[in-house]
Amino acid sequence: MYNIKRTAKDSVFTALFSHKEYALQLFKALHPEEKNVTEKDIEIITIDNVLTDGIYNDLGLMFKDRLIILAEAQSTWNGNMAIRGLLYLSETYKRYLEKNRLSLFTSATVQLPVPEIYVIYTGEKGNRPDEILLSDHYPKNSTSPLQLRIKMIYDSKEGDIIYQYINFCKVFNQMRKDFPDSVVMAVKNTISICRNKELLAEFLKDHETELNDIMYDFLYNEEYWRKLMLRDERKKAREEGLAEGRAEGKAEGKAEGHAEGHAEGLSEGLAEGRMQGARDKALEMAKKMLAKGMAINDIVDLTGLTSDEVIQLPNQIS
């Protein structure tokens, strides 16, 4: 039986660039002028779940005197990356000082690695900015000496590792659209197409099993967001039911007894009807998840159904 057990850090993004071979290619894509950097100059210092959360991913790399912080945003834009970058940078410097036993309470000036923060955005650029500034979060017409710049990456030189990764993601996203009801087909076709296009070909060859697991987990974990949508739908149903009932009551309203009873009945009927619709969707989702071999505990957590309700579902699947 398939079990969800990976987290955001277990992504194609971090699996790829956590290998020093590809981290070196990444650095050279960002700094083609640096000719003498080798894998020995690389230290991976990723801090989990600071810059990103959920299905987003981040990576921290030290190259000699440079600190590279790299985050991936898939297709959902987040305008708060500058604040998150500041928090990540602060925590990274704190760990750097501790690791190197550097004190801030001496007369000697502490030297820090030069920070560079990038976000690889795998959606369409559109009118997105080339950089995000910390000062964008300050009140209008205010000034501050503290500034932080996040460089956005939407594309790269054809053939380099960033270009390959971005286009790998685009193929993956398209396959998810082409095969919405088949995780297996979406993953298999992604790998096949990317091999033919020589997108991360060596990585796919050497780490296909690991990559399969990661991509399956990513797609299955999207059910988490469906659970949130169901919760929002239930909440919306209650709010709309109350609003419509009150509006109906005011419009037809002031005849005692009858108007109140009508409004109350209308409100309850609308809420119950919408909640039943949300429940039906949860049941359908649970059936699909069972068919894909997901654990009952995971299905209960993602859909809000009880374990008894989920256990009874196989009897209803034709």
C-alpha positions in Angstrom: 0.0 0.0 0.0 1.3 3.5 -0.9 1.9 5.8 2.0 2.6 9.5 2.0 5.8 10.1 3.9 7.8 12.8 2.2 7.8 16.5 3.0 8.4 19.7 1.0 12.2 19.2 1.2 11.8 15.9 -0.6 11.2 17.5 -4.0 12.6 17.2 -7.5 14.0 20.7 -6.9 16.0 19.9 -3.7 16.8 16.3 -4.9 18.4 17.7 -8.0 20.4 20.6 -6.5 21.3 18.7 -3.3 23.7 16.7 -5.5 26.9 18.7 -5.7 27.3 17.9 -9.4 24.1 19.8 -10.2 24.7 22.4 -7.5 27.9 23.3 -9.2 26.1 23.6 -12.6 23.6 25.8 -10.8 26.3 28.1 -9.5 28.0 28.3 -12.9 24.6 29.2 -14.5 24.2 32.1 -12.0 27.9 33.1 -12.3 29.4 32.1 -15.6 32.4 34.4 -14.9 33.5 32.0 -12.1 35.7 29.4 -13.9 37.6 27.8 -11.0 34.8 26.8 -8.6 34.7 23.0 -7.9 32.4 20.6 -6.0 34.8 20.9 -3.1 33.9 24.5 -2.7 30.2 23.7 -2.2 28.5 23.3 1.2 24.8 22.5 1.4 23.1 24.4 4.3 19.4 24.2 3.6 17.1 25.2 6.4 13.7 23.5 6.0 10.4 25.4 5.9 11.6 28.9 6.4 11.4 30.4 2.9 8.7 28.1 1.8 5.8 25.9 3.1 3.5 23.3 1.7 4.6 22.1 -1.7 7.2 24.8 -2.3 10.9 24.1 -1.9 14.1 25.9 -0.9 17.8 25.4 -0.9 20.8 27.0 0.7 24.3 26.6 -0.7 27.6 28.1 0.3 30.2 28.7 -2.4 33.4 29.9 -0.8 32.5 33.5 0.2 29.1 33.5 -1.4 25.8 32.4 0.2 23.3 31.3 -2.4 19.7 31.1 -1.2 17.4 29.6 -3.8 13.7 29.1 -3.6 11.2 27.6 -6.0 7.7 28.9 -6.5 5.7 26.6 -8.8 2.8 28.4 -10.4 1.4 30.3 -7.4 2.8 33.8 -6.9 3.9 34.9 -3.4 4.7 38.6 -2.9 6.2 38.0 0.6 9.4 36.3 -0.5 11.5 39.3 0.5 10.4 38.9 4.2 10.9 35.2 4.1 14.3 35.7 2.6 15.2 38.1 5.4 14.2 35.4 8.0 16.1 32.7 6.1 19.2 34.9 5.8 19.1 35.8 9.5 18.8 32.2 10.6 21.6 31.1 8.2 24.0 33.8 9.5 23.2 32.7 13.1 24.1 29.1 12.3 27.2 30.3 10.4 28.4 32.2 13.4 27.8 29.3 15.7 29.5 26.7 13.4 32.6 28.9 13.0 32.6 30.0 16.7 32.5 33.6 15.8 31.5 36.1 18.6 29.7 39.4 18.0 31.0 40.6 21.4 34.6 41.2 20.5 36.5 44.1 18.9 37.3 42.1 15.8 35.0 42.7 12.8 33.2 39.5 11.8 33.3 38.7 8.1 30.1 37.2 6.6 29.6 35.4 3.2 28.0 37.6 0.6 24.3 36.7 0.3 22.4 36.2 -3.0 18.7 35.3 -3.0 16.9 33.9 -6.0 13.5 32.6 -6.7 12.9 30.2 -9.6 9.4 30.8 -10.8 8.1 27.9 -13.0 4.9 29.6 -14.0 4.5 32.1 -16.8 6.2 35.4 -16.2 3.5 37.7 -17.6 4.0 41.1 -15.9 5.9 39.7 -12.9 8.8 41.8 -11.6 12.5 41.0 -12.2 13.1 41.4 -8.5 11.2 41.7 -5.2 12.3 44.3 -2.6 12.0 44.3 1.1 11.2 48.0 0.9 8.0 47.1 -0.9 6.7 46.1 2.5 7.4 49.4 4.1 4.7 52.1 4.4 4.5 54.3 1.3 6.9 57.3 1.1 9.0 55.9 3.9 12.7 55.2 3.8 14.9 52.7 5.6 18.6 51.8 5.3 17.6 48.1 5.4 17.1 46.7 2.0 16.9 43.2 0.5 16.6 42.2 -3.1 15.2 38.9 -4.3 16.1 38.2 -8.0 13.4 36.4 -9.9 14.4 33.7 -12.5 11.8 32.8 -15.1 14.2 31.4 -17.8 17.8 30.8 -18.5 20.3 30.0 -21.2 19.2 27.1 -23.3 20.7 23.9 -22.1 22.0 25.0 -18.7 20.7 23.3 -15.5 18.2 26.1 -14.7 16.7 26.0 -18.2 16.4 22.2 -18.0 14.7 22.3 -14.6 12.2 25.0 -15.6 11.2 23.2 -18.7 11.1 19.9 -16.9 8.4 21.5 -14.6 6.5 22.8 -17.6 6.4 19.3 -19.1 5.3 17.9 -15.7 2.5 20.5 -15.3 1.2 19.8 -18.9 1.2 16.1 -18.2 -0.9 16.7 -15.0 -3.4 18.5 -17.2 -3.3 15.8 -19.9 -3.8 12.9 -17.4 -5.8 14.4 -14.5 -7.1 11.0 -13.5 -3.9 9.0 -13.8 -0.9 9.9 -11.6 1.1 7.0 -13.1 0.6 8.2 -16.7 1.4 11.8 -15.8 4.7 10.7 -14.2 5.7 8.2 -16.9 5.0 10.6 -19.7 6.9 13.4 -18.0 10.0 11.2 -17.7 9.7 9.9 -21.2 9.3 13.4 -22.8 12.1 14.9 -20.8 14.5 12.2 -21.7 13.7 12.7 -25.4 14.2 16.5 -25.0 17.3 16.0 -22.9 15.9 17.8 -20.0 17.7 16.6 -16.8 18.5 13.4 -18.8 21.5 12.3 -16.7 19.6 13.0 -13.4 16.6 11.0 -14.7 18.8 8.1 -15.7 20.6 7.9 -12.3 17.7 8.7 -10.0 14.5 7.5 -11.8 13.2 5.5 -8.8 13.8 8.3 -6.4 12.2 10.8 -8.8 9.2 8.6 -9.4 8.5 8.5 -5.6 8.9 12.3 -5.3 6.6 13.0 -8.2 3.9 10.6 -7.0 4.1 12.1 -3.5 3.7 15.6 -4.9 0.6 14.7 -6.8 -0.9 12.8 -3.9 -0.2 15.6 -1.5 -2.3 17.9 -3.7 -5.2 16.2 -2.0 -4.4 18.3 1.0 -5.4 21.4 -0.9 -8.7 19.7 -1.9 -9.4 19.1 1.7 -9.0 22.9 2.4 -11.3 23.6 -0.5 -14.0 21.3 1.0 -13.7 23.1 4.3 -14.0 26.5 2.6 -17.0 25.2 0.6 -18.7 24.1 3.9 -18.0 27.4 5.5 -19.3 29.3 2.4 -22.5 27.1 2.4 -23.3 28.1 6.0 -22.6 31.8 5.3 -24.6 31.9 2.1 -27.5 30.0 3.7 -27.6 32.5 6.5 -27.3 35.5 4.2 -29.9 34.4 1.7 -32.3 33.4 4.6 -31.9 36.8 6.2 -32.4 38.6 2.9 -35.5 36.6 2.1 -36.8 37.2 5.6 -36.3 41.0 5.3 -37.9 41.1 1.9 -40.9 39.0 2.8 -40.2 39.7 6.4 -42.4 41.4 8.7 -45.3 39.1 8.9 -44.8 37.5 12.3 -44.4 33.8 12.6 -44.7 32.9 8.9 -41.8 35.1 7.8 -39.6 34.0 10.7 -40.4 30.3 10.0 -39.8 30.8 6.3 -36.4 32.5 6.8 -35.3 29.9 9.3 -36.4 27.0 7.0 -34.8 28.6 4.0 -31.5 29.1 5.8 -31.3 25.6 7.2 -32.3 24.1 3.9 -29.7 26.0 1.9 -27.0 25.2 4.4 -27.9 21.5 4.6 -28.1 21.2 0.8 -24.7 22.8 0.3 -23.1 20.8 3.0 -24.5 17.6 1.5 -23.0 18.6 -1.8 -19.6 19.1 -0.1 -20.0 15.7 1.6 -20.7 14.0 -1.7 -17.6 15.5 -3.2 -15.6 14.2 -0.2 -17.0 10.7 -0.8 -16.1 10.8 -4.5 -12.6 12.0 -3.6 -12.2 9.2 -1.0 -13.2 6.6 -3.6 -10.5 7.8 -6.0 -7.9 7.8 -3.2 -8.8 4.3 -2.2 -8.5 3.2 -5.8 -5.0 4.6 -5.9 -4.1 2.6 -2.8 -3.9 5.4 -0.2 -4.0 4.5 3.5 -7.3 4.9 5.3 -5.8 7.2 7.9 -4.5 9.5 5.2 -7.9 9.6 3.5 -9.7 10.4 6.8 -7.2 13.2 7.4 -7.6 14.7 3.8 -11.4 14.4 3.4 -12.8 14.9 6.9 -14.8 11.6 6.6 -14.8 9.1 9.5 -12.8 5.9 9.3 -16.1 3.9 9.3 -17.3 5.9 6.3 -14.1 5.2 4.4 -14.1 1.5 5.3 -17.6 1.2 3.9 -16.7 2.8 0.5 -15.3 -0.3 -1.2 -18.7 -1.9 -1.0 -20.0 1.1 -3.0 -17.4 1.0 -5.7 -18.6 -0.8 -8.8 
